[in-house]
Structures are given as structure tokens and as C-alpha cells.
Amino acid sequence: MTTNSVSQSPWAGVRTTIRQPVVAGVLLVAYIVAALLILNGLDRANLWFSFYSTLAFPALVLSPFIILAAPVPGWFKATLIALLLFVGMPFLGMRDSSYLELVIQMCIFAGLALGLNIVVGFAGLLDLGYIAFFAVGAYTWSMFSSQADTIFKINGWLVSGAAFYGFIFLGVGVAALVGILLGLPVLRLRGDYLAIVTLGFGEMIRVIANNLDKPINFTNGSQGLFNVGRPPVPPLLLDTVKGAESALGLSIANAEPLAQQLLFYFIAIVIVAVIIVVARRLDNSPIGRAWTAIREDEVAAIAMGVPLVRMKLMAFAMGASFAGAIGVLYGAKQTFVSPESFSLIQSISILAMVIVGGIGGIRGALLGAVIVTLLNLMVLKNLSLQINALRNVDFVIPIINFHIRDWPTQLEPAKYERLIFGLLLIVMMIFRPGGLLPEPRRRMELAEAREEEAVDITAENPVVKADAGEA
């Protein structure tokens, strides 16, 4: 007993020291600065660039979750996250715009995961056609700004890029209306039946977009809508980029595209922040408690006076409205929208983000979106790029004397995205069924289930029961 206490005391002292607010704050600042300096110092000409960036960039983008979990004051957390998002990340993006592109994609999927979390996590309504609302938002903006020969262009109904901000609110309204239309016929459905109907609805929206080019061309069919309008870059932002180029010694080939990308980055951050605030307010409101009651037991919720029809429709509408806003942003950023962008696999990917992060938790949905997006768009692709770079120089692994040029092309990591996702979900269901950051209520339910299972095993097995009595 004394030996264990002596051996554990140094680690206990270290943990106690780290938990002090001042020490934790210094370590957080050092961690973020180190990650930024490492990424800033990487050279794309370096042989190991893909590997180093795969290690450093996830450490940087996951730092907000570390900050939120740190034992430091709330004002310090908010300041540090704001500096990272509005100073550190834009500076890194001006050095290498690919990092900025990754963060924008994370924001897009984070907004979608938060919206789906309203439907699946808060209200317990399994929706496999959630991508349909994303498509509604994207087509709402694209049809009115694309240069394709649709009825909108022929009749002169196109709008300028400055209308983008108004269309964000229009996308919210249209997607919410579509969410209500979906909710009406599925009010009496639960579980698997609800999932099948919503899956069909998602495919129905995609098929409509694919065939709505005749007899009147609304969506340009399978060819998609191209040259979709973008919001104009504010002169102040363009001047800031040009000033940073000279002041920081950056080499920027064309300042305007970078300023446009920075604009989308800031818009994405603001939209996700608004979604987080709205979702948090809903979660802590009577509406959120009514959704929780419906998720746990519909019959008991009805008996307690919860208006089932209204609450379900509100869940569909709120989740859809988030996807609508993100869809407008996606259409403007990509400048091309087609039905193939809104397939079933996209709905499943968003659901996987919610499951991995933790169903019902806002922070968990954000974490799941970041992790899955990193795996999909960076980690697996960078590992394949690293293998190809080593193959080009005929790199040899010293210990086993293996030539990388002999690495089979069939085993490149980028080709196994779906396999990795499947394994990730299996591992999560076995070891962390509540997700990486489970909702507190869900965490308590899992703990109670384990205790009940342990009691049942003890009661059914006399040997285990006797051993437990002896203990």
C-alpha cells in the first residue's frame, strides 16, 4: 500500500500542478503556438511534408476542444478560441490556403452534424434523408445565381452576389418548410419505419433535382448548375490581405481568390457559431426537454401533456433550417451544384459524425464532424501522398529492407475511406457506444445499463454470486 502511494505520488503531483489555472493556461498557449509554428515552418518541397502536416494540423484544429476541457476561466477560453479562429487560422491560411479550405469543409459538416443532432439526438427521430435539406439550401441559391440556361436566366430572374446574405435566411425558411412537409406524413412512424421513409425522401429530392430540367428547366438536370454566384469581397478584407502580404513577407500570387476564401471562412465560422447558440438555447429550453421526453418514451411524453405533433414538426423544421443555411454557403463556395453531390452516402457520413462524437451532445457533434472530416479529406489522402512521395525517391525502410516502390497501389489508404469509417463505427459501438463526448444524460443511461447487466449476470451465475459474496 505504501509502495503504491509512493509510486503514484509524483504523477498525482504533476496532475495537481497541471490543473492549476495559471499553469494550464500557459500550457494551452504554448501548445497552440507550437502547432502554429510547426505548420508555418513546413515546406511543401520537403519529402515528409504530408506526414508532418498530418500530425500537426489535427493537433491544431482539435485544440478548441482541449481548451474547453481545460481548468481555466471561461473568459480565457473564449479569448483563446477567438484568437485562434480569427487570427491564428487566417494567418496560417494565408501561408497555405489548403488548411483554410479544410477548416471551411469542417465548418460545413459541423453545421450539418449539429442540424442532424437536433433531429436524431434531441428528438430521437432517425433521419437517413437529411442531405435533402442540404440540397434544398444549395439549389435555392444556385438556381437564382447560376449562369446555366435555366428559366431563371432566360427570364432575367438572376440576382447579384450581394443577395447571398439574404438568401441564407431564405434558405433557412425554404428548408424549414420542406422539413415540415417531410414531418407531416411520418408523424406516426418510429424506428426503422421512420428511417426507411426519410431515406426515400432524401432520394426523392435528388431524383427531382436530376429530372427537373424538362419540360421547364429549373435545375439543369444531371449537368448541374455551374458558375454559381459568390458574395462580393469587402474592400477592407482585400486590403487586409494585401497589407499582410507586405507586412509579413508572404508570397501571395493573387490576393483576390485568397480574400474570397477568407470571406467564406469567416461566414462559415459565424454560421456555425449561430447554430451552436441556437442549439444550446433549444437544448436548455422547454422545447428541448419536450424533445428529450419524446426520445425516451413517446407514450409517457403524451401522458405528460407534450404536444407530440408540434414538437416533432419543430424538430424536423429546426434541423432542416440549419442544413438550408449551410447549403446556401456550400453552393456559393463550390460554384457548382449537381444531384450527385447529395447522395445517400453523404447522409450516412453525417450520421456517422453524430454517432462518433456523441448523439445528443452539441460538443460531441462538433468533435465527430472534425474527426470524420479530417480522416476523409486529410489523413487518408496525405498518407497516400506520402507513400507516393517515398515511392518516387525509392525510399527503403532500414529495419526490414523494404522498398516503398514495391508498395501495392491497391493498399493506398485513400482507397479505404469507407472501410475505415466502418471499422471506426464498430470500434465506437464496442468501446464507446455513447460517442467520444457523450451527452451527460446518455452517459448516465449507459452506466445504469452496465450496472443492471452486471447485477443480472451475478444473479444468474451462482459461481459469480458466491465470488461476489466472498469479496
PEPE-V403818 format. One record per pair of residues at least 12 apart in sequence whose C-alpha atoms are under 7 Angstrom apart, sorted by the first residue. I is the first residue (numbers start at 1). J is the second residue. D is the distance in whole Angstrom. If there is no record, write none. Layout:
BEGIN
I_J_D, I_J_D
END
This chain:
BEGIN
19_71_6, 21_71_6, 21_72_5, 24_70_7, 24_71_7, 24_72_7, 25_72_6, 28_67_7, 32_60_6, 35_56_6, 35_59_7, 35_60_6, 38_56_7, 39_53_7, 39_56_6, 39_57_7, 40_92_7, 47_389_7, 48_386_7, 50_382_5, 50_383_7, 50_385_7, 50_386_6, 51_382_7, 51_383_7, 51_386_6, 54_379_6, 54_382_7, 64_81_6, 95_250_7, 104_265_6, 104_268_6, 106_369_7, 106_370_6, 106_373_6, 107_268_6, 107_269_7, 107_272_7, 108_268_7, 108_326_6, 109_369_6, 110_366_5, 110_369_5, 111_272_6, 111_275_7, 111_322_7, 111_323_7, 111_326_7, 112_322_7, 112_323_5, 112_350_7, 113_350_6, 113_353_7, 113_354_6, 113_365_6, 113_369_6, 114_362_7, 114_365_6, 115_319_4, 115_320_7, 115_322_5, 115_323_6, 116_130_7, 116_319_6, 117_354_6, 117_359_7, 117_360_6, 117_365_7, 118_315_6, 118_319_6, 119_315_6, 119_316_6, 119_319_6, 121_359_5, 121_360_4, 122_288_7, 122_291_6, 122_292_6, 122_360_5, 123_291_4, 123_292_6, 123_294_6, 123_295_5, 123_315_7, 124_295_4, 126_191_7, 126_194_7, 126_195_5, 127_195_5, 127_198_6, 128_195_6, 128_198_6, 128_199_5, 128_347_6, 128_348_7, 129_198_5, 129_199_4, 129_201_6, 129_202_4, 129_347_6, 130_202_7, 130_347_6, 131_202_6, 131_342_6, 131_346_7, 131_347_5, 132_202_5, 132_205_6, 132_342_7, 133_175_6, 133_320_5, 133_323_6, 133_324_6, 134_323_5, 134_324_5, 134_326_7, 134_327_5, 135_327_6, 135_342_6, 136_175_6, 136_324_6, 137_171_5, 137_175_6, 137_323_7, 137_324_4, 137_325_6, 137_327_4, 137_328_5, 138_327_4, 138_328_5, 138_330_6, 138_331_5, 140_171_6, 141_167_6, 141_328_6, 141_331_7, 142_225_7, 142_228_6, 142_331_6, 143_219_7, 144_157_7, 144_158_5, 144_159_6, 145_158_5, 145_159_6, 145_160_7, 145_228_5, 145_229_5, 146_225_6, 146_226_6, 146_227_5, 146_228_4, 146_229_6, 147_226_6, 147_227_6, 147_228_7, 148_225_6, 148_226_6, 150_217_5, 150_218_5, 150_219_7, 150_220_6, 151_216_7, 151_217_6, 151_218_6, 161_229_5, 161_230_5, 161_231_4, 161_232_6, 162_231_5, 162_232_6, 164_231_6, 168_325_5, 168_328_6, 169_325_7, 171_324_5, 171_325_6, 171_328_6, 172_321_4, 172_322_7, 172_324_5, 172_325_5, 173_321_7, 175_320_5, 175_321_5, 175_324_5, 176_317_4, 176_318_6, 176_320_5, 176_321_5, 177_317_7, 179_316_5, 179_317_5, 179_320_5, 180_313_6, 180_316_6, 180_317_6, 183_313_5, 183_316_6, 187_309_7, 206_339_5, 206_342_7, 209_221_6, 209_339_6, 210_222_5, 210_339_6, 222_338_6, 222_339_6, 223_338_7, 224_336_7, 224_337_5, 224_338_4, 224_339_7, 225_336_6, 225_337_5, 225_338_6, 226_335_6, 226_336_5, 226_337_7, 227_335_5, 227_336_6, 228_331_7, 228_332_6, 228_335_4, 228_336_6, 229_332_6, 229_335_7, 230_332_5, 230_333_7, 233_259_7, 233_260_6, 233_263_7, 237_259_6, 238_255_7, 238_256_6, 238_259_6, 241_255_6, 241_259_6, 242_255_6, 264_333_7, 275_322_7, 290_306_6, 291_311_7, 353_365_7, 353_368_4, 353_369_5, 353_372_6, 354_368_6, 355_435_6, 356_368_5, 356_425_7, 356_428_7, 356_435_5, 356_436_6, 357_435_5, 357_436_5, 357_437_6, 358_434_6, 358_435_4, 358_436_6, 358_437_5, 358_438_4, 358_439_7, 359_434_7, 359_435_7, 359_438_7, 359_439_7, 360_439_6, 361_438_6, 361_439_5, 364_436_7, 364_437_5, 364_438_6, 376_417_6, 380_413_5, 380_414_5, 381_413_7, 381_414_5, 383_413_6, 384_412_5, 384_413_6, 384_414_6, 390_404_6, 391_404_5, 391_405_4
END
